[in-house]
């Protein structure tokens, strides 16, 4: 593996897959007595759109607003807003 003029290296696909390194992951190099280690700071914690849609589908229908509209629910949740005057 060679280091480019910009100090970049390509992490082999097998290693990326094994460590869960995806585009946008944060990694770090840590020097120790044997050389340097690659440490994943954040990997699969970065959700893709597909993961997010899957999560949305899994929680869909879990909140019962009792027939309130979004505005009614937000007012119930937060309380009335003084800056809007009385309704």
C-alpha positions in Angstrom: 0.0 0.0 0.0 1.4 3.4 -1.0 0.9 6.8 0.5 0.0 9.5 -2.0 1.6 12.9 -2.2 -1.3 14.2 -0.1 -0.7 11.6 2.6 -3.7 9.5 1.6 -4.0 5.7 1.6 -6.8 3.4 0.4 -8.3 1.2 3.0 -8.9 -2.2 1.4 -12.5 -3.2 1.0 -12.3 -6.3 3.2 -11.0 -4.1 6.1 -13.7 -1.4 5.5 -16.4 -4.1 5.5 -15.1 -5.8 8.6 -14.8 -2.6 10.6 -18.0 -1.0 9.2 -16.2 1.9 7.6 -18.5 3.7 5.2 -18.2 7.0 3.3 -18.3 9.7 5.9 -16.9 7.5 8.7 -14.4 9.1 11.1 -11.1 7.1 11.5 -7.9 7.9 13.4 -4.4 6.5 13.3 -2.9 5.7 16.7 0.9 5.1 17.0 2.0 2.3 19.4 5.1 0.2 19.9 4.3 -2.0 16.9 3.6 0.8 14.5 0.3 2.4 13.8 -3.3 1.2 14.2 -6.4 2.3 12.4 -9.2 3.2 14.9 -12.8 3.7 13.8 -14.2 6.7 15.6 -17.6 6.4 14.0 -18.7 4.0 11.3 -22.0 2.4 10.9 -23.5 4.9 13.3 -23.8 7.1 10.3 -27.3 6.2 9.1 -28.0 5.9 5.4 -31.3 7.0 3.9 -32.3 3.3 3.7 -31.5 2.8 7.4 -33.5 5.9 8.3 -36.5 4.9 6.2 -36.4 1.5 7.9 -36.4 3.1 11.3 -39.3 5.4 10.4 -41.3 2.4 9.3 -40.5 0.6 12.5 -41.9 3.4 14.7 -44.8 4.3 12.4 -48.1 4.3 14.3 -46.6 4.2 17.7 -47.8 7.7 18.8 -51.5 8.2 19.4 -52.3 11.9 19.3 -56.0 11.2 20.1 -57.1 12.7 16.9 -55.3 16.1 17.5 -53.9 17.9 14.5 -50.1 18.6 14.5 -50.7 22.2 15.7 -53.0 21.0 18.5 -50.6 18.3 19.6 -47.6 20.8 19.6 -49.6 23.2 21.7 -50.6 20.4 24.1 -47.0 19.3 24.3 -45.3 22.7 24.7 -48.2 24.8 26.1 -49.7 27.8 24.6 -47.4 30.3 22.9 -47.7 33.8 24.5 -46.1 35.5 21.4 -49.1 34.4 19.2 -51.8 35.9 21.3 -54.8 33.9 22.5 -56.5 31.5 20.2 
